[in-house]
């Protein structure tokens, strides 16, 4: 039996046959049946962090569950996986993941459905769970604005306290629509770094570069010189013209959503360059969630504006004239 400290989680290696998930009162859990060779795998992770001057304090152990989520994590960032648990019925489907872990001297082991359910506290795992090492959201530096703008990077602002499920859905839509920089306020960081967020997003968070800020208002003020920020409000705003995606020459469009009752807090409205009206039934207590609003608006904002003469009929007419 020997013990090491690894980032925020205390790992105990030995012959214990149980794996207990950390709870609010303790950050300690046991990893079963791990030999000294597996210590090398953990050491490789720590060594890699040192090479990139990343403190271990900026990493967190996150359980990723479900077939799609684990497969996406392996495809996008296999080095993040430090251990795999799976039911025997999934051995064939995840044979490539197990083979890679073995080649990297990292552990994987068979577990029963009930053991994994107890480990996670629910049964939505589909018989496969991975322990992954995730970096905490990075802070934003002023120089990043010009770098992102020069590279044509698209930004998404997620403000306020948003749930893990909502963040997962937002990230999924954002990644599909070409967003590359995903910025959350500090209130949402615990939800973003949760097992549910990384499991329910379908690998989308691996496709995004994630940041956080202490002052979303100040950040929007800084970004507004290069980015055209669009918000959604229940009171006021303009209706969406679906046939005419908006653009602002010289700036890149960015979307802002929040958990505010009006869609955009009163003190933040002035930082939005364009406000869209959220049309909801007045006679029913139904409201769009931030994730639903994102899925509604992002494809429209991401659509390319058709240049004059670029339509099918215009091209056909031009071909006849030649």
Secondary structure, DSSP 8 states (H G I E B T S, - for coil): -EEEEETTEEEEESS-------BTTB-EEEETT--HHHHHHHHHHHHHHHHTT--GGGEEEEEEESHHHHHHHHHHHGGGEEEEEE-GGGTTTTHHHHHHHHHTT-EEEE--HHHHHHHHTSSTTTTEEEEEEEE--EE--THHHHHHHHHT--EEEEES---HHHHHHHHHHHHHTT--EEEEEGGGHHHHTSHHHHHHTTTHHHHSEEEEES-HHHHHHHHTTTEEEEEEESSS-B---TTS----TTSEEEEEEES-TTSS-TTTGGG-SEEEE----TTS-----HHHHHHHHHHHHHS----TT-SHHHHHHHHHH-
